[in-house]
Amino acid sequence: MRLTSDVWVSAYLTRLRLMDIPAFVVAKGDATAGAVLVKVSTLDGQACCYQRTFDFMADKRTWVVLAEGSDRDVEDALSRQKASDPDLWVIEVEDKAGRHLLDEPGLDG
C-alpha cells in the first residue's frame, strides 16, 4: 500500500524539522497521487533537484537527480516540470551541507 502524496510530504517535512533542516512546500500538488520533487539549496547559489522513479531492474522506487547546478538552472528545470504536470508537489530544502534525508530508511524509495 502506497502513502498518499500529502501524507508522505507531511511525514518528510516532520523528519526534516526533527533534524533542524528548513524545508518548505513551494508547490502543492494533487493530495492523493501527485508526484513529488525535492529541491535542495545549499544557500551558495547552487542547488539540486531530486525526483522519484521506478527502477525496474531493482524492482523498487529510487530518488534520482532531475537537475543540478546553479539555482537558476534548477529553477528553470522545475518550471518546465510544473508546466507539464499541474499535480506536482515541490519541496524546497535549505541546508548548507546539502542534507535531504532521501537516502534514509523510509524515505529512500
Contacts in CASP RR format, 6 or more apart in sequence:
PFRMAT RR
TARGET T0000
AUTHOR 0000-0000-0000
METHOD contacts of the structure
MODEL  1
MRLTSDVWVSAYLTRLRLMDIPAFVVAKGDATAGAVLVKVSTLDGQACCY
QRTFDFMADKRTWVVLAEGSDRDVEDALSRQKASDPDLWVIEVEDKAGRH
LLDEPGLDG
3 11 0 8 1.000
4 31 0 8 1.000
4 32 0 8 1.000
4 33 0 8 1.000
5 29 0 8 1.000
5 30 0 8 1.000
5 31 0 8 1.000
5 32 0 8 1.000
5 33 0 8 1.000
5 34 0 8 1.000
5 35 0 8 1.000
5 36 0 8 1.000
5 89 0 8 1.000
6 31 0 8 1.000
6 32 0 8 1.000
8 36 0 8 1.000
9 25 0 8 1.000
9 36 0 8 1.000
9 89 0 8 1.000
9 91 0 8 1.000
12 23 0 8 1.000
12 36 0 8 1.000
12 38 0 8 1.000
12 91 0 8 1.000
12 101 0 8 1.000
12 107 0 8 1.000
13 23 0 8 1.000
13 25 0 8 1.000
13 91 0 8 1.000
15 101 0 8 1.000
15 104 0 8 1.000
15 107 0 8 1.000
16 22 0 8 1.000
16 23 0 8 1.000
16 93 0 8 1.000
16 101 0 8 1.000
17 23 0 8 1.000
19 99 0 8 1.000
19 101 0 8 1.000
21 93 0 8 1.000
21 94 0 8 1.000
21 95 0 8 1.000
21 99 0 8 1.000
21 100 0 8 1.000
21 101 0 8 1.000
22 93 0 8 1.000
22 94 0 8 1.000
22 95 0 8 1.000
23 91 0 8 1.000
23 92 0 8 1.000
23 93 0 8 1.000
23 94 0 8 1.000
24 91 0 8 1.000
24 92 0 8 1.000
24 94 0 8 1.000
25 89 0 8 1.000
25 90 0 8 1.000
25 91 0 8 1.000
26 39 0 8 1.000
26 90 0 8 1.000
26 91 0 8 1.000
26 92 0 8 1.000
27 82 0 8 1.000
27 88 0 8 1.000
27 89 0 8 1.000
27 90 0 8 1.000
28 89 0 8 1.000
29 86 0 8 1.000
29 87 0 8 1.000
29 88 0 8 1.000
29 89 0 8 1.000
30 87 0 8 1.000
33 87 0 8 1.000
34 85 0 8 1.000
34 87 0 8 1.000
34 88 0 8 1.000
34 89 0 8 1.000
35 51 0 8 1.000
35 52 0 8 1.000
35 85 0 8 1.000
35 87 0 8 1.000
35 88 0 8 1.000
35 89 0 8 1.000
36 51 0 8 1.000
36 52 0 8 1.000
36 88 0 8 1.000
36 89 0 8 1.000
36 90 0 8 1.000
36 91 0 8 1.000
37 49 0 8 1.000
37 50 0 8 1.000
37 51 0 8 1.000
37 66 0 8 1.000
37 78 0 8 1.000
37 81 0 8 1.000
37 88 0 8 1.000
37 89 0 8 1.000
37 90 0 8 1.000
37 91 0 8 1.000
38 49 0 8 1.000
38 50 0 8 1.000
38 51 0 8 1.000
38 63 0 8 1.000
38 90 0 8 1.000
38 91 0 8 1.000
38 93 0 8 1.000
38 100 0 8 1.000
38 102 0 8 1.000
39 47 0 8 1.000
39 48 0 8 1.000
39 49 0 8 1.000
39 50 0 8 1.000
39 74 0 8 1.000
39 78 0 8 1.000
39 90 0 8 1.000
39 91 0 8 1.000
39 92 0 8 1.000
39 93 0 8 1.000
40 47 0 8 1.000
40 48 0 8 1.000
40 49 0 8 1.000
40 50 0 8 1.000
40 93 0 8 1.000
40 95 0 8 1.000
40 98 0 8 1.000
40 99 0 8 1.000
40 100 0 8 1.000
41 47 0 8 1.000
41 71 0 8 1.000
41 92 0 8 1.000
41 93 0 8 1.000
41 94 0 8 1.000
41 95 0 8 1.000
42 95 0 8 1.000
42 96 0 8 1.000
42 97 0 8 1.000
42 98 0 8 1.000
43 94 0 8 1.000
43 95 0 8 1.000
43 96 0 8 1.000
44 96 0 8 1.000
45 70 0 8 1.000
45 71 0 8 1.000
46 68 0 8 1.000
46 69 0 8 1.000
46 70 0 8 1.000
46 71 0 8 1.000
47 68 0 8 1.000
47 69 0 8 1.000
47 70 0 8 1.000
47 71 0 8 1.000
47 74 0 8 1.000
47 75 0 8 1.000
48 65 0 8 1.000
48 67 0 8 1.000
48 68 0 8 1.000
48 69 0 8 1.000
48 74 0 8 1.000
48 98 0 8 1.000
49 65 0 8 1.000
49 66 0 8 1.000
49 67 0 8 1.000
49 68 0 8 1.000
49 74 0 8 1.000
49 77 0 8 1.000
49 78 0 8 1.000
50 63 0 8 1.000
50 64 0 8 1.000
50 65 0 8 1.000
50 66 0 8 1.000
50 100 0 8 1.000
50 102 0 8 1.000
51 63 0 8 1.000
51 64 0 8 1.000
51 66 0 8 1.000
52 61 0 8 1.000
52 62 0 8 1.000
52 63 0 8 1.000
52 64 0 8 1.000
52 109 0 8 1.000
53 61 0 8 1.000
53 62 0 8 1.000
53 63 0 8 1.000
53 64 0 8 1.000
54 60 0 8 1.000
54 61 0 8 1.000
54 62 0 8 1.000
55 61 0 8 1.000
55 62 0 8 1.000
60 109 0 8 1.000
61 109 0 8 1.000
62 108 0 8 1.000
62 109 0 8 1.000
63 102 0 8 1.000
63 103 0 8 1.000
63 108 0 8 1.000
63 109 0 8 1.000
66 77 0 8 1.000
66 81 0 8 1.000
67 73 0 8 1.000
67 74 0 8 1.000
67 76 0 8 1.000
67 77 0 8 1.000
67 78 0 8 1.000
68 74 0 8 1.000
78 90 0 8 1.000
81 88 0 8 1.000
82 88 0 8 1.000
82 90 0 8 1.000
93 99 0 8 1.000
93 100 0 8 1.000
101 107 0 8 1.000
102 108 0 8 1.000
102 109 0 8 1.000
END
